[in-house]
Amino acid sequence: MRRKTGLAIAGAAALAWGDWLNWRWSRALVGNRGGAAEAVVVLGYRNPQATANFINRWRVHAGIRSIAADSAHSTRVIFSGGAISSAATEAQVMADYAKSALNFDGTVLLEDQSATTWENVTNVIPLLEDVDRIKIASQPAHALKARAYLRRQRPDLAEKLVRANDYRLGEWTVLKPLLALHGLWTLRGLTADERKVSL
């Protein structure tokens, strides 16, 4: 009985830890900037088939739900990712899914040359110059890494970063400890200042 209780407590603690880390990462390197025009950048994930895989489908959902209700008409959604494992680019696969499965009919731009997160950021910069707010949608650790890269490449544009809706309590709950461990590895090159949370 004590063993079962101990395992239950350890499991609950792991879930809470994973959720807390993802919550923190979703709030790092963002501000509260206003303005009418916004861009939502959705980062792609390796896609071996011609249709969106589970992770890319989730990222598209996170990107679309990140669009502010009061600026839907002036929001551009930028799907970013090149052809890594298939003939179709990640950007095109995600855009197709947004239109066919989510009936998204807003402004879509494609960045279809990137093979890494650094390249994602580099290649979307020309599409971000004239917006007031920038949201980067992915798993929270990956999105934080991209925000840190934008801060390194273009600190002036990084001032426009605001939160995307890529963290929700209860979403990915069972997997969040694993996502947290992977996130710690992914973010190992970031400075303490780049991990700073803005509340």
N, C-alpha and C positions, 0 to 999 in steps of 0.2 A: 504493500500500500504506500509506504513512504517513497519507494522507488518511483512508482507511478506519479505520485504528487510532485516529486522532484523533477521528473521529466516534463510534467505539465508546466511547472513554473519556469523551467529552462526554455521550453518552447515558446511560452508567452513572452519571456524576456527577449528572445531572439526576434520574434515578430515585432515587438515594440521598438527594439533597437534598429531593425531594418527600416521600419516606417519613419522613425525619427530622423535617421540619416537622409533618407530620400526627401523628407520635408525640408530639412536644412538646405540641402543642395538646390532645391527648387527656388529658394529665396536668396541665394548668394549672387552677388554681382548684378543686382537689379535695383531700379529706382521706381519712382512714382511719376514719371514724366507724363505730361498731358499732350494734347494735340489731336488734330483730326485724322491725319494720315498715318496708318500703321502697316507694318509688314510682319507677317508670320512666316518664319523660316522653318521648314520641316526637313529634318536631316534623315537621309536614307540609311538603310541597313542592307547588308549583303542579300541579294535576291536572286537565287539560282533559276527561278522559273519566270515565265512571262506575266504572271499575275502576282499581286502583292502578297508577300508572306505575312505571317501572324504579326511579327514585330512592326513591319511597315504599315500594316492596316491599323494597328494601335496608334502609331505615330501620326498617321493621317487624321484619325479621330481626335487625338490630342491637339493637333494643329487647328482643325476646323472649330473645335469648341473653344479655342483660345481667342477667336475673333470677338472683339468687343461689340456688344449689341448696338451701341450708339455710333459705331464707325464701320459697320459691315460694308457699306457702299464704297468706302474709301480705303479698304484693306486689300492688300495684295498678299496672296499666299505663294510663297516661293518653295518649290520642291527641289531639293538639292541632292544630287548623287549621280555618278556616272555608271557606265556599264562595267560591273565588276565580274559577275559570274554568268551573265547571259547577254544576249544580243540587245535586249531592251535595257534602257537606263533605269536606275532606281527612281530618278525624277519622273520619268514618263509613266512608269508603273504606278507610282503613288498618285499622280495626277489622274490617271485613268480610274483608279479606285475611288478617288474623291468624287469624281463625276458620276460614275456608274452606280456605286453602292451608296453614296451619301447624298447624291443629287446636288452636289455643290456646283453652283453656277456663277460664283464670284470670279474676281480677277486672279488668274493663275499665271505664274512665271516659272520657267524651268531653268535650272542650272544643272547641266548634264555632263560635266567634264570631271568632276571631283572623284578622287579615289580615297581620300583621307579626310578626317575632320578639319585639319589645317587647311586643306584645299577647299572644303566646303565653305569655310569662312572667307578665305581669299576671294573665291569666285563669286560669292553673293554680294560682296561689298559694293560693286557698281549698281546693284539693284536696290541698295539701301540709302543712297546718298540723300534723297529728297523726302524721306519719311520722318515723322515726328517720334514714333515709337517703334521699337524692334522687339519681337518676341521670338525666341528660339525654342522649338518644340522637339523633344526627344525624351528618353528616359532621363530623370533629373541629373544624374551624374554626367551623362553625355552632353546634355544641354549646358551644364555648368562649364564643362571643358570647352565647348564652342564659345561661350560667353567670355571665358578667359582668353581664348585665342583672338577674339575680336578686340578685346581690351589691349592686347599686345600689338596687334596690327594697326588698329585705328581707334585710339582712345577717345577721339571726338565722337565717333559713332557709338562707342560703348556707353557713352553718357545717355543714350536713348533707349537702353535696354530696360524692359519691364518684364514682369512675370508672365509666363505662358501658363496655360491650364494643363500642365503635364504631371501634376501631383494631385491625387485625390485619396482621402482616407478610405481605406477598404478596397482600393484597387490594387491588384497584384499582391495582396497581403501575404499569401503563403510564399511567394517568390521574393519578397522584399529583402529578407536576410541575404539571399544569394545575390540579388541586385546590389545590395549594400557592399558585400565583399568584392564583387566585380568593380563597383564604383570606386572603392578605395584603391584598387590596383590602377584603374583608369586615371584617377586624379593624382597619382603619386608625384607627378611633375609640377603640380600647381603650388604656388606659394601660399603661406598662411593668409596673406592679404587677399589673394584671389578666392579663398574659401570663405571670406567674411560674409556673414549673413546680414541682409538689410531687412529690418522688420517695419 
